Amino acid sequence: MQKIKSLMTRQGLKSPPESLSDLGAIESLRVPGKEEFRELREQPSDPQAEQELINSIEQVYFSTDSFDIVKYELEKLPPVLNLQELEEYRDKLKQQQAAVSKKVADLILEKQPAYVKELERVTSLQTGLQLAAVICTNGRRHLNIAKEGFTQASLGLLANQRKRQLLIGLLKSLRTIKTLQRTDVRLSEMLEEEDYPGAIQLCLECQKAASTFKHYSCISELNSKLQDTLEQIEEQLDVALSKICKNFDINHYTKVQQAYRLLGKTQTAMDQLHMHFTQAIHNTVFQVVLGYVELCSGNTDTKFQKLQYKDLCTHVTPDSYIPCLADLCKALWEVMLSYYRTMEWHEKHDSEDTTSASEGSNMGTEETNFDRGYIKKKLEHGLTRIWQDVQLKVKTYLLGTDLSIFKYDDFIFVLDIISRLMQVGEEFCGSKSEVLQESIRKQSVNYFKNYHRTRLDELRMFLENETWELCPVKSNFSILQLHEFKFMEQSRSPSVSPSKQPASTSSKTVTLFEQYCSDGNPFEIQANHKDEETEDVLASNGYESDEPEKSAYQEYDSDSDVPEELKRDYVDEQTGDAPVKSVSRETLKSRKKSDYSLNKVNAPILTNTTLNVIRLVGKYMQMMNILKPIAFDVIHFMSQLFDYYLYAIYTFFGRNDSLESTGLGLSSSRLRTTLNRIQESLIDMEVSADPTATLTAAEERKEKVPSPHLSHLVVLTSGDTLYGLAERVVATESLVFLAEQFEFLQPHLDAVMPAVKKPFLQQFYSQTVSTASELRKPIYWIVAGKAIDYEQMLLLMANVKWDVKEIMSQHNIYVDALLKEFEQFNRRLNEVSKRVRIPLPVSNILWEHCIRLANRTIVEGYANVKKCSNEGRALMQLDFQQFLMKLEKLTDIRPIPDKEFVETYIKAYYLTENDMERWIKEHREYSTKQLTNLVNVCLGSHINKKARQKLLAAIDDIDRPKR
């Protein structure tokens, strides 16, 4: 019926009653037979009309409720019955019944095959049920037989056996419960032994066992107690983890990690570890500083313990500042070393776990790899975090005290400690220590500015009190022998003794963590590192020899007898190159007139002031080497030391306005540019401050130094001392020596100089250091200009009669007088050389200047001639040749300076008018007076007046640009 109902629903019919039995209530409705079905199906039908009839049936006929249909129809009858209407209504009902019956017949016939199939299945099911009934009957019969076959005794035996088994299980459970109750004692023992993995393993096993027996009332209390014990173990495990931060122990940390792994909290352990490291840094620095503050204050007042770390740092006294800083860095090193060793432990065990995982099963590998990756990232991230915390703590300590109160050595020591700490940071996490670097850089620059200003003032005082006496140093003196330059011989900073350095660093650089991993500390104060070696640079008597001085050119029997030192000294002084293999006796003897240094050991020429400047340079380089970010500032200040020294030497011994008026160009344009730059940038030319000056001008004056003044003890006007030649040699050659030391230090300076600032360094060397030797010319020119009486020679030449009529065979007396002056000059040089070694370049310059001035004086004397004949011109040549011949015996300078200058002037007498005009234009080295005299006097005899006027006009054209 349900299928019929659903089929009618799909076809748009209203649902018929759920049971055919409901149709029995309708009198005129009955189920048609097969014949009636066939008749109904054979009758012509209109499906649409039938559907309309079915749809017109009232809904109440399809109701599932049991109601009286007849009564319902009777109640619908009107009070007054009309037969025709009743018949019509009856016919309508019959039509509806017929439509429904036909529809039901169609549906039944349509579902008849399924009905037959279902009927067959029901029949089969009925057969199966009958078979099951037979089986159940047989089973009951057999059970009844079994029941009757067993006796009550047999069942009793089975019951007793079951009870026995239950009691055995109970006994085992009781023993387990007893063991569980004694577990807390064993757990306590394990915790005292720091066997955390064993304690946790035991506790977890007990919890597992307790959960099995949780139905016992005594176990429920034990389970709660085990949980509390496990929490207590975790707390003690956290305390044990915190101990790793200061003193890493491999066995201890291995136990802790195993314990956390059993708990399944390896990630939590790593988070806790980083928190402990952060707390350890804070507690460590606070306790170190607090200890020094309380020690220096003389009491243990609790007020210091309540201060913040920043405020506590301000209470550190200057005397305890450096030891406290060293201990602070040592303590922080221990923390960072523990972290470093923690990372090493994890790297080692991760590799072992990876190997074991590849050989064993893959169960849990994914989770293990995830934990390992998390720990690795956490540790790598913690490197930077911990280093940042360390930097901030040390920065706070540095800012707590004004570092300008410290002496230079103490300040260098502070920088050394901080530099070592920054090196530790760079090796720790690859960081450039920006926080710490910027803090110390600012303080270093400020400190160094004040320090440098004071040193410049001291240098000015030294220069103004310097008597330019020779400072006796050994011949093998090197700046590396000075304490200030010892750091250049060490690969580490000065605070570490060379003995502390790694034995071999050629193949691989050993980091501080590798060097001090097992023992030692890179911040150990080397209190006596400066006393490990003593300086031994000063000679006992200035010449390193207790024997009496002997002539350097005594006669030797053969060339092999000539001392190699004598040969080496000569060659080195002359060329600066490597010594030649052999120098003959004749060569040495022929050179004796110009070298006044071979009777003394070839020791460097320098003064106490020079030595002080070199020491300052060493100190500056120490600071630069320790703190490379301020390298440019340090090198700039170093250049000012050299600038001021050079300017002082020029001011004391080389400034002479009359030199440039000679037109000889003794001071090169590069030297003049350098001196002008130094004067503008470094020298304070004002006597007193101008009250109306701007603030900027006042600040600029603070950066400048007053011009130095020569000591009144230095006399430069005495002819007996060759106008202070000894002092001039010491001063000038000490400057040259200082320049050589700067040249020696250039590679080291270039290595630490920032790339963007290297042009400044190159400019300093090319425009300043290289000009030091150029000061020799103007300084020694002053001596040369006064050592020979050139005015007396001009007077003697003026008394000579040049208009002679016959060729003379005897030279004039002024030549002998001039040669006597040179001989006197030579003797004075010998006297000076007894006080100060005169290097060969210096003696050559002196002789060159004197000869050049003498030759120019000769030309000037010839230009003063009023009358001159051909024989007189020949006499001039004779005089000059006599002068050259005798002069070559006094000096070894070849060629003679300005020899052509004189000879060319004398030979110009023989030129024709046209050649003379060209000659005048080509030889502009002669003065207008000299050229004019040549035309009027010497050539007047063989050219006419018109030609003379033409030549004078040419001379005037040459002179006009000079005006």
Secondary structure by P-SEA (a helix, b strand, c coil): caaaaaaaaaacccccccccccccccccbbbbcaaaaaaaaaccccaaaaaaaaaaccccccccccccaaaaaaaaccccccaaaaaaaaaaaaaaaaaaaaaaaaaaaaaaaaaaaaaaaaaaaaaaaaaaaaaaaaaaaaaaaaaaaccaaaaaaaaaaaaaaaaaaaaaaaaaaaaaaaaaaaaaaaaaacaaaaaaaaaaaaaaaaaaacccaaaaaaaaaaaaaaaaaaaaaaaaaaaacccccaaaaaaaaaaaaaaccaaaaaaaaaaaaaaaaaaaaaaaaaaaaaaaacccccccccccaaaaaaaccccaaaaaaaaaaaaaaaaaaaaaaaaaaaaaaaaaaaaaaaaccccaaaaaaaaaaaaaaaaaaaaaaaaaaaaaaaaaaaaccccccccaaaaaaaaaaaaaaaaaaaaaccccaaaaaaaaaaaaaaaaaaaaaaaaaaaaaaaaaccccccccccccccccccccccccccccccccccccccccccccccccccccccccccccccccccccccccccccccccccccccccccccccccccaaaaaaaaaaaccccccccccaaaaaaaccccccccccccccccaaaaaaaaaaaaaaaaaaacccaaaaaaaaaaaaaaaaaaaaaacccccccccccccccccaaaaaaaaaaaaccccccccccccccaaaaaaaaaccccccccccccccccccccaaaaaaaaaaaaaaaaaaaaaaaaaaaaaccccaaaaaaaaaaccccccccaaaaaaaaaaacccaaaaaaaaaaacccccccccccccaaaaaaaaaaaaaaaaaaaaaaaccccaaaaaaaaaaaaaaaaaaaaaaaaacccccaaaaaaaaaaaaaaaaaaaaacccccccaaaaaaaaaacccccaaaaaaaaaacccccaaaaaaaacccccccccaaaaaaaaaaaaaaacccc
